[in-house]
Amino acid sequence: MPSINEIQDAIIEEFSVFDDWMDRYQLLIDMGSALPELDAADKVPENIIEGCQSRVWIAASLQDGRVHFRADSDALIVKGIVALLLRVLNDQTPKDIVDADLYFIREVGLQEHLSPTRSNGLVSMLKQMRFYAVAFETGGA
C-alpha cells in the first residue's frame, strides 16, 4: 500500500499537467464522479460535515488496523475534493492520518483556488477525518 506522501506526490503530478484552473476543476469533477455511491445507511445526520455549504457525508470504520472512509457530496466539485481526501487518507493507519502533513492541498493550489465556503468545507472534512482517526487510535470509536 502506498504511503500518504506517495499518494500526495502522485496527485501533485496529475494536477501539474494542467495550467488552467478550469481543467483542474474538471479533473476534480471527474474524480468525484468516480467515487462509489454512498449507502443510504451512511447518509445520516451524524455523518454530515458541519461547515460545508453543500451536503457532505463522511463515514469511517476501522478494518485490520486501518481507517476505511466512505463519503459523498451533493455538489460536483466538493465531491471531487472528498474523493481526493479519501484517496490520500483511506485505508491508512489512524496514527499516519493524525500525523500526516497534507501538503498536496498547498502544492496543487486548492486553498487559493477554492471559494471561501469550499475552502472552509475542506478544512471541516479534514478535521472530521482526523477526528475519526484519533477516535480509532485511542479506542474511542
N, C-alpha and C positions, 0 to 999 in steps of 0.2 A: 504494500500500500504506500503510495507517495506521501511524503511529509506535507504539512501545511505550507511550508515555504516553497517546496517544489510545485505545488498546485498554484500558488500565487504567481510564481515565475512564469508558469505556462499561460496564465490568464493575462499577465502583463504583455507577454509576447503576442497573444492573439489580438489584444486591443491595439498594440503598436502598429499593426498592419494598416490601421485606418487613421488618417489625419483629420478627417471631417467628423465632427461630433454627431452629425445625423447618421453616419454609417455606424458609429459606436452605439448609438441608441438602438439602431436596427439589430445589432449584434445582441444587445441586452434583451430586446423583444423576442428574438429567436431563441435565446437561452431560456427565457420564461415560458415560451410556447412548448419547449421540450420537457418542461417539468411535469412529472406524473400528476394526474388528478389526485387531489386530497380526498380521502374518505370523508363522507358526511359525518361520521362519528368524531372526526378530528376538528370539524368546523363548529366548535362550541365556543361560547363566550370566554371561557378560561384560557383558550389558545389565541385569542385576538390580541394583537400587539397594540398597546396604547401609544399614542403619539404619531400614528400614521394617519394621513388624510384618507387614504383608501383602506379597504379592509385587508388585513394580513393575518394569516393564522400560522403559527409555528407550534408543532407538537414534537416531543422528544421522548425517546426511550433508551435505556441502557441495554446493549446487547453485546455479550462477550467482552465487557470492559470498555466498549466504545459507545459513544453517543450517536444514536441514529435519529436524524431530524427528518421531519416531513413538513412541508409548507405549501402555501398557496396564497394568491392575492387576486383581487378582482380588477386590478389595473395592470396593463401590459408591461410598462417599464418597471414598476415596482415588483412584479412577478419575476422579471429578469434580475433585479437586484437580489431578491430572495434566492433565486437559482444560483447566483454567484456565491452568496454566503454559504449555501448548502454545499456547493462544490468544494469550497475550501474547508469547511468545518465538519461536514458529515462523516460519520464513521471514524472520527479521531478520538483519542482518549480525552476524558474530562480535563486532565492536567494540561495536555497540549492545547486544548481550546482556551482554557483560562490564561495560559502563559503566552498565547500567540500575539505577535505584533502583526496586525493585518495591514501591512504596508502597500498591498496591491490597491487599496482604496485611494491612497495618495498618488501612487505611480500611474494608475490608469487615468486619474483626473476626475474621479467620481465626485469628490467633495465639491470641487468648484464648478462642475457642470450640472449638478442636480439642483432643482428648485429647493428653497429652504424647507418646504414641507417634506419633500422626498429625502433630503439630507437628514432631517430630524427623524424620519421614519427609519432610515438606515441605521442611525445610532440606536434607536429603540429596538430594532430587530437584533442587532448585535448584542445589546445589553441583555435581552431575553435569552439568547442562545448561550451567552456566558453564564447567566443565572442558572439555566438548566445544568450546565457543566459543573458549576460549583455545587449544586444540589446533589448531583450524582457522585461527585468526588468526596463529598462529606457524608454520603449515605442518606441524605435527607429527602430524596425524591422517590 
